[in-house]
């Protein structure tokens, strides 16, 4: 977060500033956003629901085994 803030300060001083870390982070963010756009909100919601169900079921099942 601090790196991004420092990068933005440098950009305000010189618009031609480039930074490999920020550039790679932007590429990664674009890739994730593109993937999420392809799979759609229903698939993402279903995946989150499955993960939440698993996160709540595991402790319950462990308590029942004891």
Steps between C-alpha positions, in 0.01 A plus 500: 500500500782739586673410174188594303475830688863585430448408134200734477703784649768439237234493225365838612851639468574334163223338295750280310595308815493122473559239765536125434333403829197721441484398134501129590240553772278679247542210255409248771197705601387520137542123460294426812233750397483344153469150646225611739318664210521176300369271774219736598352606830292185550808278489690728736204506741474121488872461569481740796196313634682166477804644678285648776314171542828309523645752746202456730463124452858403581497623863157345557614163366817513711297564815271208421795261463621576854 
